[in-house]
Each structure stands twice: as C-alpha cells, then as structure tokens.
C-alpha cells in the first residue's frame, strides 16, 4: 500500500512538472507572438493607406448672388 502512495505522489509530481514546463514554454512565446502580430498590422496599414478626404466644393448660400 505504501508503494502505491509513493508511486501516486511521484506520478502527480511528474504530471505537474510537465504541465509547468509546457506552460513556461507557451508563455515564453507570447512576446514574440505579439511582436509578429504588430508587424502584420503595420504592414496591413501600409499596404492600404487611408483615403485622403476630398476637398469640398464651396456651397453658395440662398441669399448670396451665386445662389439664385
């Protein structure tokens, strides 16, 4: 019975250790992922420039000589 308890503790510790190791590897990749995403967004913005606003034509008011 004692051997099963010891093996259970060692097995749980191994699973926890593998989980922490995998989680650390994932978290180490997040800064690179964010930098890559920002580069993608920057390139998308550069390739599709915002349209420049068109100059509006001056409108004549009803009381002006041009508005008649």
C-alpha positions as CSV (number, residue, x, y, z in Angstrom):
1,X,0.0,0.0,0.0
2,X,2.8,2.4,0.9
3,X,4.4,1.7,-2.5
4,X,1.2,2.8,-4.3
5,X,1.1,6.0,-2.4
6,X,4.7,6.8,-3.2
7,X,4.1,6.0,-6.9
8,X,1.0,8.1,-6.9
9,X,2.9,11.1,-5.4
10,X,5.7,10.7,-7.9
11,X,3.2,10.4,-10.8
12,X,1.4,13.5,-9.7
13,X,4.6,15.4,-9.3
14,X,5.7,14.3,-12.8
15,X,2.4,15.5,-14.4
16,X,2.6,18.8,-12.5
17,X,6.2,19.2,-13.6
18,X,5.4,18.5,-17.3
19,X,2.5,20.9,-17.1
20,X,4.6,23.7,-15.7
21,X,7.3,23.1,-18.3
22,X,4.8,23.2,-21.1
23,X,3.2,26.3,-19.7
24,X,6.5,28.1,-19.4
25,X,7.3,27.3,-23.0
26,X,4.0,28.7,-24.1
27,X,4.4,31.9,-22.0
28,X,7.9,32.4,-23.4
29,X,6.4,32.6,-26.9
30,X,3.8,35.2,-26.2
31,X,6.1,38.3,-26.6
32,X,7.3,37.1,-30.0
33,X,3.7,36.4,-31.0
34,X,2.7,39.9,-30.0
35,X,5.6,41.5,-32.0
36,X,4.7,39.4,-35.0
37,X,1.0,40.4,-34.8
38,X,2.0,44.1,-34.6
39,X,4.2,43.7,-37.7
40,X,1.3,42.2,-39.5
41,X,-0.9,45.1,-38.6
42,X,1.7,47.7,-39.5
43,X,2.1,46.0,-42.9
44,X,-1.6,45.9,-43.5
45,X,-1.9,49.6,-42.7
46,X,1.0,50.5,-45.0
47,X,-0.4,48.5,-47.9
48,X,-3.9,50.0,-47.5
49,X,-3.5,53.7,-46.9
50,X,-6.4,55.6,-45.6
51,X,-8.2,57.6,-48.4
52,X,-7.5,61.3,-48.3
53,X,-10.5,63.5,-47.7
54,X,-11.7,65.1,-50.9
55,X,-11.9,68.9,-50.8
56,X,-15.4,70.1,-50.6
57,X,-16.8,72.5,-53.2
58,X,-17.8,75.8,-51.7
59,X,-21.6,75.9,-51.4
60,X,-23.4,79.1,-52.1
61,X,-26.0,80.3,-49.6
62,X,-29.5,81.1,-50.7
63,X,-29.1,84.8,-50.0
64,X,-25.9,85.2,-52.0
65,X,-25.7,86.3,-55.6
66,X,-24.4,82.8,-56.7
67,X,-27.4,81.0,-55.1
68,X,-30.1,82.5,-57.3
